[in-house]
Amino acid sequence: MSESVRRFIRKSTWIASSLALGGCAILGPAQIDTARTGETVVRVVSSQTFDELAQAVYGDASLGPAIAELTNLTYADGLSRGEILVLPVRQELDERVRLARQADDRFAKGLDAVDRGAFQAAAGHFRAALDVAPQRLDVRYNYGLALMKGGDAVAATAVLEEVARLRPKHADSRYAFGSVLRQRRAWDRAIREFEAAVDLDRKHAPAAYALARTWEDRGDPDRARRAYSRFLARFPEDALAKSARDRMNSLPAATSD
């Protein structure tokens, strides 16, 4: 992707002088200005859909979803009065759409490979998707999982740590990072990630179970027992409940205070 395309994946402030505007037109509910460099600056005058804006700017309503992605806005929400967008020339937008479709295709192939249990092949597809869409955290997350399940815990750790850093309030990302840390016997760090996942999502049964297992791995049966007890109180009908109950009953007797 060209630098000029990446540069416009954002909302802009309205600084007319810095854009060196070469022309101005009022088209329906949006003011559309064309810079001498070819970029388009749009000031939304009244609410409209992305499809309507795409028709006004590019003459093609089907580009609405691409504009929403390009500007990091939600397509279904449409555009509100006062929004200011900076858009690339049509050729650059078409290239962005091409790359997005290419990433979607490789992502879908990666998910299919995961369903078949072909984790190394899945990792290859996810890596290829990231090559053209490095901003896609959903792809990066699945790439890390595929690496972990494919046996490359070291590479998975770096990927999943980055995802957890970029999505600190996403319970599944924290759980995934904790899982690879546990796989590498980094008990204390894994516990922190599982605790974070449970705090973020009180219904996250796998994280609550993994927390108990990790206390057990760490050699602390008392804390493991308390964690299993909390898990069973919260998730008595979960598929992991039997395992939790069996493991808790197999722990050594509680130590006295």
Contacts in CASP RR format, 6 or more apart in sequence:
PFRMAT RR
TARGET T0000
AUTHOR 0000-0000-0000
METHOD contacts of the structure
MODEL  1
MSESVRRFIRKSTWIASSLALGGCAILGPAQIDTARTGETVVRVVSSQTF
DELAQAVYGDASLGPAIAELTNLTYADGLSRGEILVLPVRQELDERVRLA
RQADDRFAKGLDAVDRGAFQAAAGHFRAALDVAPQRLDVRYNYGLALMKG
GDAVAATAVLEEVARLRPKHADSRYAFGSVLRQRRAWDRAIREFEAAVDL
DRKHAPAAYALARTWEDRGDPDRARRAYSRFLARFPEDALAKSARDRMNS
LPAATSD
1 95 0 8 1.000
1 96 0 8 1.000
1 99 0 8 1.000
1 132 0 8 1.000
2 92 0 8 1.000
2 95 0 8 1.000
4 88 0 8 1.000
4 92 0 8 1.000
5 88 0 8 1.000
5 92 0 8 1.000
5 95 0 8 1.000
5 96 0 8 1.000
8 39 0 8 1.000
8 70 0 8 1.000
8 71 0 8 1.000
8 86 0 8 1.000
8 87 0 8 1.000
8 88 0 8 1.000
9 70 0 8 1.000
9 71 0 8 1.000
9 72 0 8 1.000
9 135 0 8 1.000
10 71 0 8 1.000
10 72 0 8 1.000
10 86 0 8 1.000
11 71 0 8 1.000
11 72 0 8 1.000
11 73 0 8 1.000
11 83 0 8 1.000
11 84 0 8 1.000
11 85 0 8 1.000
11 86 0 8 1.000
12 41 0 8 1.000
12 84 0 8 1.000
12 85 0 8 1.000
12 86 0 8 1.000
13 84 0 8 1.000
14 41 0 8 1.000
14 43 0 8 1.000
14 84 0 8 1.000
16 33 0 8 1.000
16 41 0 8 1.000
19 33 0 8 1.000
19 35 0 8 1.000
19 39 0 8 1.000
19 41 0 8 1.000
19 86 0 8 1.000
20 35 0 8 1.000
20 36 0 8 1.000
20 37 0 8 1.000
21 33 0 8 1.000
21 34 0 8 1.000
21 35 0 8 1.000
21 36 0 8 1.000
21 41 0 8 1.000
22 33 0 8 1.000
22 34 0 8 1.000
22 35 0 8 1.000
22 36 0 8 1.000
23 33 0 8 1.000
23 34 0 8 1.000
24 31 0 8 1.000
24 32 0 8 1.000
24 33 0 8 1.000
24 34 0 8 1.000
25 31 0 8 1.000
25 32 0 8 1.000
25 33 0 8 1.000
25 34 0 8 1.000
26 32 0 8 1.000
26 45 0 8 1.000
27 56 0 8 1.000
28 45 0 8 1.000
28 56 0 8 1.000
29 44 0 8 1.000
29 45 0 8 1.000
29 46 0 8 1.000
29 47 0 8 1.000
29 48 0 8 1.000
29 52 0 8 1.000
30 42 0 8 1.000
30 43 0 8 1.000
30 44 0 8 1.000
30 45 0 8 1.000
30 48 0 8 1.000
30 53 0 8 1.000
30 56 0 8 1.000
30 79 0 8 1.000
31 42 0 8 1.000
31 43 0 8 1.000
31 45 0 8 1.000
32 40 0 8 1.000
32 41 0 8 1.000
32 42 0 8 1.000
32 56 0 8 1.000
32 57 0 8 1.000
33 40 0 8 1.000
33 41 0 8 1.000
33 42 0 8 1.000
33 43 0 8 1.000
34 40 0 8 1.000
34 41 0 8 1.000
35 41 0 8 1.000
38 89 0 8 1.000
39 86 0 8 1.000
39 87 0 8 1.000
39 88 0 8 1.000
39 89 0 8 1.000
40 57 0 8 1.000
40 86 0 8 1.000
40 87 0 8 1.000
40 88 0 8 1.000
40 89 0 8 1.000
41 84 0 8 1.000
41 85 0 8 1.000
41 86 0 8 1.000
41 87 0 8 1.000
42 53 0 8 1.000
42 57 0 8 1.000
42 83 0 8 1.000
42 84 0 8 1.000
42 85 0 8 1.000
42 86 0 8 1.000
42 87 0 8 1.000
43 82 0 8 1.000
43 83 0 8 1.000
43 84 0 8 1.000
44 53 0 8 1.000
44 79 0 8 1.000
44 80 0 8 1.000
44 81 0 8 1.000
44 82 0 8 1.000
44 83 0 8 1.000
44 84 0 8 1.000
44 85 0 8 1.000
45 81 0 8 1.000
45 82 0 8 1.000
46 81 0 8 1.000
47 78 0 8 1.000
47 79 0 8 1.000
47 80 0 8 1.000
47 81 0 8 1.000
48 78 0 8 1.000
48 79 0 8 1.000
49 64 0 8 1.000
49 78 0 8 1.000
49 79 0 8 1.000
50 64 0 8 1.000
50 65 0 8 1.000
50 67 0 8 1.000
50 68 0 8 1.000
50 73 0 8 1.000
50 75 0 8 1.000
50 78 0 8 1.000
50 79 0 8 1.000
51 61 0 8 1.000
51 62 0 8 1.000
51 64 0 8 1.000
52 61 0 8 1.000
53 64 0 8 1.000
53 67 0 8 1.000
53 79 0 8 1.000
53 85 0 8 1.000
54 60 0 8 1.000
54 61 0 8 1.000
54 62 0 8 1.000
54 63 0 8 1.000
54 64 0 8 1.000
54 66 0 8 1.000
54 67 0 8 1.000
55 61 0 8 1.000
57 67 0 8 1.000
57 87 0 8 1.000
58 90 0 8 1.000
58 93 0 8 1.000
63 93 0 8 1.000
63 97 0 8 1.000
64 75 0 8 1.000
65 75 0 8 1.000
66 93 0 8 1.000
66 96 0 8 1.000
66 97 0 8 1.000
66 100 0 8 1.000
67 85 0 8 1.000
67 87 0 8 1.000
67 93 0 8 1.000
68 74 0 8 1.000
68 75 0 8 1.000
68 78 0 8 1.000
69 75 0 8 1.000
69 100 0 8 1.000
70 87 0 8 1.000
70 88 0 8 1.000
70 93 0 8 1.000
70 96 0 8 1.000
71 85 0 8 1.000
71 87 0 8 1.000
73 79 0 8 1.000
73 83 0 8 1.000
79 85 0 8 1.000
87 93 0 8 1.000
88 96 0 8 1.000
99 132 0 8 1.000
99 133 0 8 1.000
100 133 0 8 1.000
102 129 0 8 1.000
102 132 0 8 1.000
103 129 0 8 1.000
103 130 0 8 1.000
103 132 0 8 1.000
103 133 0 8 1.000
103 136 0 8 1.000
103 139 0 8 1.000
104 129 0 8 1.000
106 125 0 8 1.000
106 126 0 8 1.000
106 128 0 8 1.000
106 129 0 8 1.000
106 132 0 8 1.000
107 125 0 8 1.000
107 126 0 8 1.000
107 129 0 8 1.000
107 136 0 8 1.000
107 138 0 8 1.000
107 139 0 8 1.000
107 142 0 8 1.000
109 125 0 8 1.000
110 121 0 8 1.000
110 122 0 8 1.000
110 124 0 8 1.000
110 125 0 8 1.000
110 126 0 8 1.000
110 129 0 8 1.000
110 142 0 8 1.000
110 146 0 8 1.000
111 122 0 8 1.000
111 142 0 8 1.000
113 119 0 8 1.000
113 121 0 8 1.000
113 122 0 8 1.000
113 125 0 8 1.000
113 146 0 8 1.000
114 122 0 8 1.000
114 142 0 8 1.000
114 145 0 8 1.000
114 146 0 8 1.000
114 149 0 8 1.000
117 149 0 8 1.000
119 146 0 8 1.000
119 147 0 8 1.000
119 149 0 8 1.000
119 150 0 8 1.000
119 151 0 8 1.000
120 146 0 8 1.000
120 150 0 8 1.000
122 142 0 8 1.000
122 146 0 8 1.000
123 143 0 8 1.000
123 144 0 8 1.000
123 146 0 8 1.000
123 147 0 8 1.000
123 150 0 8 1.000
123 152 0 8 1.000
124 146 0 8 1.000
126 139 0 8 1.000
126 140 0 8 1.000
126 142 0 8 1.000
126 143 0 8 1.000
126 144 0 8 1.000
126 146 0 8 1.000
127 143 0 8 1.000
129 136 0 8 1.000
129 139 0 8 1.000
130 136 0 8 1.000
130 139 0 8 1.000
130 140 0 8 1.000
130 143 0 8 1.000
133 139 0 8 1.000
137 163 0 8 1.000
137 166 0 8 1.000
137 167 0 8 1.000
140 159 0 8 1.000
140 162 0 8 1.000
140 163 0 8 1.000
141 160 0 8 1.000
141 163 0 8 1.000
141 167 0 8 1.000
141 172 0 8 1.000
141 173 0 8 1.000
141 176 0 8 1.000
143 159 0 8 1.000
144 155 0 8 1.000
144 156 0 8 1.000
144 159 0 8 1.000
144 160 0 8 1.000
144 163 0 8 1.000
144 176 0 8 1.000
144 180 0 8 1.000
145 156 0 8 1.000
145 160 0 8 1.000
145 176 0 8 1.000
147 153 0 8 1.000
147 155 0 8 1.000
147 156 0 8 1.000
147 159 0 8 1.000
148 156 0 8 1.000
148 160 0 8 1.000
148 176 0 8 1.000
148 179 0 8 1.000
148 180 0 8 1.000
148 183 0 8 1.000
153 180 0 8 1.000
153 183 0 8 1.000
153 184 0 8 1.000
154 184 0 8 1.000
156 180 0 8 1.000
157 177 0 8 1.000
157 180 0 8 1.000
157 181 0 8 1.000
157 184 0 8 1.000
160 173 0 8 1.000
160 176 0 8 1.000
160 177 0 8 1.000
160 178 0 8 1.000
160 180 0 8 1.000
161 177 0 8 1.000
163 173 0 8 1.000
163 176 0 8 1.000
163 177 0 8 1.000
164 170 0 8 1.000
164 173 0 8 1.000
164 174 0 8 1.000
164 176 0 8 1.000
164 177 0 8 1.000
164 193 0 8 1.000
167 173 0 8 1.000
168 174 0 8 1.000
168 196 0 8 1.000
169 200 0 8 1.000
170 200 0 8 1.000
171 196 0 8 1.000
171 197 0 8 1.000
171 198 0 8 1.000
171 200 0 8 1.000
171 201 0 8 1.000
171 204 0 8 1.000
171 207 0 8 1.000
172 197 0 8 1.000
172 204 0 8 1.000
174 193 0 8 1.000
174 194 0 8 1.000
174 196 0 8 1.000
174 197 0 8 1.000
174 200 0 8 1.000
174 207 0 8 1.000
175 193 0 8 1.000
175 194 0 8 1.000
175 197 0 8 1.000
175 204 0 8 1.000
175 206 0 8 1.000
175 207 0 8 1.000
175 210 0 8 1.000
177 193 0 8 1.000
178 189 0 8 1.000
178 190 0 8 1.000
178 193 0 8 1.000
178 194 0 8 1.000
178 197 0 8 1.000
178 210 0 8 1.000
179 190 0 8 1.000
179 210 0 8 1.000
181 189 0 8 1.000
181 190 0 8 1.000
181 193 0 8 1.000
182 190 0 8 1.000
182 210 0 8 1.000
182 213 0 8 1.000
182 214 0 8 1.000
182 217 0 8 1.000
185 217 0 8 1.000
187 214 0 8 1.000
187 217 0 8 1.000
187 218 0 8 1.000
188 218 0 8 1.000
190 210 0 8 1.000
190 214 0 8 1.000
191 211 0 8 1.000
191 214 0 8 1.000
191 215 0 8 1.000
191 218 0 8 1.000
194 207 0 8 1.000
194 208 0 8 1.000
194 210 0 8 1.000
194 211 0 8 1.000
194 214 0 8 1.000
195 211 0 8 1.000
197 204 0 8 1.000
197 207 0 8 1.000
198 204 0 8 1.000
198 207 0 8 1.000
198 208 0 8 1.000
198 211 0 8 1.000
201 207 0 8 1.000
202 234 0 8 1.000
205 231 0 8 1.000
205 234 0 8 1.000
205 235 0 8 1.000
205 238 0 8 1.000
205 240 0 8 1.000
206 240 0 8 1.000
208 227 0 8 1.000
208 230 0 8 1.000
208 231 0 8 1.000
208 234 0 8 1.000
208 235 0 8 1.000
209 231 0 8 1.000
209 235 0 8 1.000
209 238 0 8 1.000
209 240 0 8 1.000
209 243 0 8 1.000
209 244 0 8 1.000
211 227 0 8 1.000
211 231 0 8 1.000
212 224 0 8 1.000
212 227 0 8 1.000
212 228 0 8 1.000
212 230 0 8 1.000
212 231 0 8 1.000
212 244 0 8 1.000
212 247 0 8 1.000
212 248 0 8 1.000
213 224 0 8 1.000
213 247 0 8 1.000
215 221 0 8 1.000
215 223 0 8 1.000
215 224 0 8 1.000
215 227 0 8 1.000
216 224 0 8 1.000
216 247 0 8 1.000
216 251 0 8 1.000
221 251 0 8 1.000
221 252 0 8 1.000
221 254 0 8 1.000
221 255 0 8 1.000
222 254 0 8 1.000
222 255 0 8 1.000
224 247 0 8 1.000
224 248 0 8 1.000
224 251 0 8 1.000
225 248 0 8 1.000
225 251 0 8 1.000
225 254 0 8 1.000
228 244 0 8 1.000
228 245 0 8 1.000
228 247 0 8 1.000
228 248 0 8 1.000
228 251 0 8 1.000
229 248 0 8 1.000
231 238 0 8 1.000
231 240 0 8 1.000
231 241 0 8 1.000
231 244 0 8 1.000
232 241 0 8 1.000
232 244 0 8 1.000
232 245 0 8 1.000
232 248 0 8 1.000
235 241 0 8 1.000
END
